[in-house]
Amino acid sequence: MKVAKDLVAASATPIVLGILAEEESYGYAILKRINELSGGELDWTEGLLYPLLHRLERLGHVESSWRSATGERRRKYYRITDRGLAELAEQRRQWDTVVDALKEIWTGLGDRAALPVIPVEGHA
Amino acid sequence: MTAQEGQEAVETQALEAQFAQWRHYAQRRRELQSSDADELEDHLRGSVDELVMAGLSADEAFLVAVKRMGSLDELSREFAREHSERLWKQLVLTGGPDADTRSRRDLRVMVLCAAGAAASLKAPELFGTKMTDDGSASLYGPNLGLFVLPWLAGFLAWRRQARRPLIGIMGALFALGAVAANVYPVADNSQSLALTSIHLPIALWLVVGLAYAADDWRSSRRRMDFIRFTGEWFVYFVLIALGGGVLTVFTAGTFEAIGIVSDDFISQWLLPCGAAAGVIVAGWLVEAKQSVVENIAPVLTRLFTPLFTVVLLAFLVAVCWTSTGIDVERDALILFDLLLVVVLGLLLYSMSARDPLAPPDLFDKMQLALVVSALAIDVLVLLAITGRITEYGTTPNKAAALGENVILLANLAWSAWLLLRLVRRHTPFAALERWQTSYLPVYAVWAWIVVLAFPPLFGYA
């Protein structure tokens, strides 16, 4: 299963802000962390990540600096700002609402919309 | 060094070469700035390191990492969404860090030259000749080019580090122009004065061309560059003039609102000095933006070549249809001279942007139609006018206009022939280009003849 593109795009900002809220990080590490968190189900590309980071920077949600940690290459590190934290809190409220609503529906539907029963053999 | 270490060194070297190549491709994208390329390269390296750790060879790891990152096309598209302003090429006047000192020095010299041009325009006032005086037209008319163009030539010569002999030649030509403009005893309202006022700037502009092409003025490519420079300079000058117009209107309006009449300041200082400085600034802009901004003159010609062709063809059809000859009024000759100049300009500027190696296409045929119809119209006019001249005798104006007509006619006629052969694939495009560039001295010689020889020839009439 791969998560649909629209959903990936919609959840991109809170995910990146959330990761940066844990600790400052750089592009490759962020992408790895996303992979880790989603078990490889979230299909992120560099073309999604870097422009998003630049946009967040333009909006003042993150700030960046070129630094080299000891024994490492020079890298562009991103750090979340206070504005970014506020944005994350706001996004989180919105997502909680969506997730709660979905949960209500899923439980209401019971098993009907649970993982579909795929006719495997002999039913065709 | 063990064999394995040696092997590793070779691999690292190969990997670095691949990174360098990738960077090269990335930096060719306008959407990706160098810091973006840095960031993406770091990403790529992270990816490669991990893959190597997982047991892949450096080579394989690089391939996989690049593949995972996706094509640069896609990547730049995504970047363009966030950084759409990058698709608009910006003219960074101070360039990168390397070009910084050079372009700053350019800027300083340009400001100096522009100030010099404005100052020399106002210099005659030190000797009591004000611009508003009645007699000032006879001073400013023919001398206008002499006040301003030496500064532009000087700026270009400085930029190209022209050699001494060339600077000497240019100086001599400007001096010759000064003599021609001021020594002849021509009356204030004579035709000779008007002719000198028109032709001397043309002659001097071609001296600027010498400075532009510097030591290589014989080369056809350099001359073509000068033609491009001229077109772009004109476009920039017009733009600056439009901005200047807005500035003037606001100066006049705002000061009038508080009861200060600024008319004198505007007509004595703002307009003349602004125009003189604008000539230099436009020249500097063309030099600074070369290859940064798309040339606009060829775009305009592409737009107007078909339109002019249609109008000229319609005119020819109308002449045949109504079977009335062209009524040759006094200004007709000038009008048709200008028509030929415009057609020549359309031809020159579409040529300046044409890929010399491209095969002839529809546009070349359209140009042929344009040139041929202009020629046909001009022949009609010329016949009518030679009739009039033989009837009523000649004046300096008529002689000059007729001479120009013949020069332009000769140029366009041969261009038409070359265009025809180009369309039929008999001659390469280069022949046409060479013809136009080698024709430049003809204009210079004619302009100098009108300036130097016409006044005495026609008794300073």
Interface residues (C-beta under 8 A of the other chain):
Chain A: Y26 G27 Y28 A29 L31 T45 E46 G47 L48 Y50 P51 L52 H54 R55 R58 W66 R73 R74 R75 K76
Chain B: S35 D36 D38 E39 L40 D42 H43 R45 G46 S47 M69 G70 E74 L75 R77 E78 F79 R81 E82 H83
